[in-house]
C-alpha cells in the first residue's frame, strides 16, 4: 500500500502534518480495530429499491460469504462500481445519477456503499465522521455563533487545505480491505473521496473521483485517480491547488488528473428536459397552481424554512393557486414538527408514507397534461434509496425546486436557493444563477419568501429559467454523468 499522506501532487507535507495524520489513523484503530487482514467474501444482488429503475446491483460482503451461498458475481466486461457513502443525501444522489447514466449507456452499475458494512473498520470510521458532520450541520442552522466561528470556517478553509487531505489519505488506508476480493480491473466511480481513496489504496486499476463541490478543496483529492469536476471555474481552482496551503504557491495537479465533464444528472431527467420545461411554461401561461417542491437534506436541518414557506402559501393552497410537494426523506419526526408549526396543514395534506409504488404512481400521474395537483403532498420513506430518489421522481413534474445550494444546485429544474449549510455550498448557487437555472442564495426566511412570491405572482422568472435550462441542455451542460461513466470505461481500454 503506497503512502499518499506525505506528498500530495508533488507538494511535500511537513513532518508535523505527517505525524498528525499517523496519529489520526492510530486513534481510529484503537477505537474501531484494524481489519486489514480480514478476508471479506463478496457477492452481488439486485437492489430492491432502484434495481429495476436504474439496473443497480448491490455489492455485498461479509467474512462468511453470502447467506444464500453466493448469489451473483460481477460482469467484468460491462460492470462499473459506483463507490459512495451516505453522508447526507448528496453523495447518494450523485451515485444514482452515475448509475442511471451507466444503465442508459448499456453498462451494469454496482452500488458499493462504504458506510453500509457495519462489521468493518471502514464503515465504523465513516459512520463516526458522518455523525459529527450531521451534528455540525444541524448546529449551524440553530446557532449563528457556532456557524460563524466553527462551521463556516471549517467547511470553507479547513477542508480546503492539503494538510486535511494528508490525514484523510492515512485514514482511508483503513477502508481499503472492503475492496480486497473485488476484481481489480472493474472501473470504480467514487462519488465521495473516501471510496476513491480506498479503491486506490486497495489496488483498483481504474478509478474516477467525481468531485461534487464547486469550491476547490483538497478534501476531495484522491491522488492516483482521475478527478472530474462539474464547472470550469472549479477546474482552475483545483488544477493549481488554489489556496490549499494558505498563500503559498503549490505544485499543480497533472493535466491528466483533472477533467471537466459538466453536471452530474440522471438520464431520466436529462432526456426529458425539453418536455418538462415546456410543461412548466404551459402551466404558468394557463394559470394552473404553481407546484413547489421542498426537499429536506440528509441532516434534516431545514424545517424552519419549510414551515415558513408553507404558512406563507397556505391561503394560496386553499384557493388552488399553489401546490406543494414536501419530501422529508427518512425524517418522519419532521412531519410532526411541521404539523405543530403550520396551523391547518393537516387539513390540506395528503401523506405518502412508505408506499413506494404509490409514490411512483403519483409522480407518473403528475406528468400528465390533465393532472390536477392540489394541496400539500408530503412524502416520507424509511428506505434511504426511496427517500433520496423520491425527489428525483417529483422533480420532473414540479415547477420550482426549493433547496439549499448543495448537489441539487446542478440539476436541470428551476430552483430557489435557501440558506446554505457550510460556506462551500455558496458556490453552487453562484454557478446556478450565472447559467440561469437558479436564484441567488436567499440567506434568510424573509428573502426566501420574497422569492417564492416573485415566482408565484410573475411569469418571467420561471419562463426565463426554463428557457435557460433548454439552452444549457443543447450545450451539453447537464451531460456530466454520461461523460464520467464513459471516462471510467475508456480507462479500461
Secondary structure as the mmCIF struct_conf table of DSSP 4:
data_model
#
loop_
_struct_conf.conf_type_id
_struct_conf.id
_struct_conf.beg_label_comp_id
_struct_conf.beg_label_asym_id
_struct_conf.beg_label_seq_id
_struct_conf.end_label_comp_id
_struct_conf.end_label_asym_id
_struct_conf.end_label_seq_id
BEND BEND1 UNK A 5 UNK A 6
STRN STRN1 UNK A 7 UNK A 8
TURN_TY1_P TURN_TY1_P1 UNK A 9 UNK A 10
STRN STRN2 UNK A 11 UNK A 12
HELX_LH_PP_P HELX_LH_PP_P1 UNK A 13 UNK A 14
HELX_RH_AL_P HELX_RH_AL_P1 UNK A 15 UNK A 32
TURN_TY1_P TURN_TY1_P2 UNK A 36 UNK A 37
STRN STRN3 UNK A 41 UNK A 46
TURN_TY1_P TURN_TY1_P3 UNK A 48 UNK A 50
HELX_RH_AL_P HELX_RH_AL_P2 UNK A 51 UNK A 54
STRN STRN4 UNK A 57 UNK A 62
BEND BEND2 UNK A 63 UNK A 64
TURN_TY1_P TURN_TY1_P4 UNK A 67 UNK A 68
BEND BEND3 UNK A 69 UNK A 69
TURN_TY1_P TURN_TY1_P5 UNK A 76 UNK A 78
STRN STRN5 UNK A 79 UNK A 84
BEND BEND4 UNK A 87 UNK A 87
TURN_TY1_P TURN_TY1_P6 UNK A 88 UNK A 89
HELX_RH_AL_P HELX_RH_AL_P3 UNK A 90 UNK A 104
TURN_TY1_P TURN_TY1_P7 UNK A 105 UNK A 106
STRN STRN6 UNK A 108 UNK A 113
TURN_TY1_P TURN_TY1_P8 UNK A 114 UNK A 115
BEND BEND5 UNK A 116 UNK A 116
TURN_TY1_P TURN_TY1_P9 UNK A 118 UNK A 119
BEND BEND6 UNK A 120 UNK A 120
HELX_RH_AL_P HELX_RH_AL_P4 UNK A 121 UNK A 142
HELX_RH_AL_P HELX_RH_AL_P5 UNK A 144 UNK A 146
HELX_RH_PI_P HELX_RH_PI_P1 UNK A 147 UNK A 151
HELX_RH_AL_P HELX_RH_AL_P6 UNK A 152 UNK A 153
HELX_RH_PI_P HELX_RH_PI_P2 UNK A 154 UNK A 158
TURN_TY1_P TURN_TY1_P10 UNK A 159 UNK A 160
BEND BEND7 UNK A 161 UNK A 161
HELX_RH_AL_P HELX_RH_AL_P7 UNK A 162 UNK A 172
HELX_RH_3T_P HELX_RH_3T_P1 UNK A 173 UNK A 179
TURN_TY1_P TURN_TY1_P11 UNK A 180 UNK A 181
BEND BEND8 UNK A 182 UNK A 182
TURN_TY1_P TURN_TY1_P12 UNK A 184 UNK A 185
BEND BEND9 UNK A 186 UNK A 186
STRN STRN7 UNK A 187 UNK A 190
BEND BEND10 UNK A 191 UNK A 192
HELX_RH_AL_P HELX_RH_AL_P8 UNK A 193 UNK A 201
TURN_TY1_P TURN_TY1_P13 UNK A 202 UNK A 203
BEND BEND11 UNK A 205 UNK A 205
STRN STRN8 UNK A 207 UNK A 210
BEND BEND12 UNK A 214 UNK A 215
HELX_RH_3T_P HELX_RH_3T_P2 UNK A 218 UNK A 220
TURN_TY1_P TURN_TY1_P14 UNK A 223 UNK A 224
BEND BEND13 UNK A 225 UNK A 225
STRN STRN9 UNK A 226 UNK A 229
BEND BEND14 UNK A 230 UNK A 230
HELX_RH_AL_P HELX_RH_AL_P9 UNK A 232 UNK A 239
TURN_TY1_P TURN_TY1_P15 UNK A 240 UNK A 247
BEND BEND15 UNK A 248 UNK A 248
HELX_LH_PP_P HELX_LH_PP_P2 UNK A 249 UNK A 254
HELX_RH_3T_P HELX_RH_3T_P3 UNK A 255 UNK A 257
STRN STRN10 UNK A 258 UNK A 260
HELX_RH_AL_P HELX_RH_AL_P10 UNK A 267 UNK A 270
TURN_TY1_P TURN_TY1_P16 UNK A 271 UNK A 272
HELX_RH_AL_P HELX_RH_AL_P11 UNK A 273 UNK A 285
TURN_TY1_P TURN_TY1_P17 UNK A 286 UNK A 287
HELX_LH_PP_P HELX_LH_PP_P3 UNK A 288 UNK A 289
STRN STRN11 UNK A 290 UNK A 295
TURN_TY1_P TURN_TY1_P18 UNK A 298 UNK A 299
HELX_RH_AL_P HELX_RH_AL_P12 UNK A 303 UNK A 318
TURN_TY1_P TURN_TY1_P19 UNK A 319 UNK A 320
BEND BEND16 UNK A 321 UNK A 321
STRN STRN12 UNK A 322 UNK A 327
TURN_TY1_P TURN_TY1_P20 UNK A 329 UNK A 330
HELX_RH_AL_P HELX_RH_AL_P13 UNK A 332 UNK A 341
BEND BEND17 UNK A 342 UNK A 342
TURN_TY1_P TURN_TY1_P21 UNK A 343 UNK A 344
HELX_RH_3T_P HELX_RH_3T_P4 UNK A 345 UNK A 348
STRN STRN13 UNK A 349 UNK A 353
BEND BEND18 UNK A 354 UNK A 354
HELX_RH_AL_P HELX_RH_AL_P14 UNK A 356 UNK A 365
TURN_TY1_P TURN_TY1_P22 UNK A 366 UNK A 367
BEND BEND19 UNK A 368 UNK A 368
TURN_TY1_P TURN_TY1_P23 UNK A 369 UNK A 370
BEND BEND20 UNK A 375 UNK A 375
STRN STRN14 UNK A 376 UNK A 380
BEND BEND21 UNK A 382 UNK A 383
HELX_RH_AL_P HELX_RH_AL_P15 UNK A 384 UNK A 395
TURN_TY1_P TURN_TY1_P24 UNK A 396 UNK A 397
BEND BEND22 UNK A 399 UNK A 399
STRN STRN15 UNK A 400 UNK A 404
BEND BEND23 UNK A 405 UNK A 406
HELX_RH_3T_P HELX_RH_3T_P5 UNK A 407 UNK A 410
BEND BEND24 UNK A 411 UNK A 413
STRN STRN16 UNK A 415 UNK A 418
BEND BEND25 UNK A 421 UNK A 422
HELX_RH_3T_P HELX_RH_3T_P6 UNK A 423 UNK A 425
HELX_RH_AL_P HELX_RH_AL_P16 UNK A 426 UNK A 435
TURN_TY1_P TURN_TY1_P25 UNK A 436 UNK A 436
BEND BEND26 UNK A 437 UNK A 437
STRN STRN17 UNK A 438 UNK A 441
BEND BEND27 UNK A 444 UNK A 444
HELX_RH_AL_P HELX_RH_AL_P17 UNK A 445 UNK A 457
BEND BEND28 UNK A 459 UNK A 459
HELX_RH_AL_P HELX_RH_AL_P18 UNK A 460 UNK A 474
TURN_TY1_P TURN_TY1_P26 UNK A 475 UNK A 478
HELX_RH_AL_P HELX_RH_AL_P19 UNK A 480 UNK A 492
#
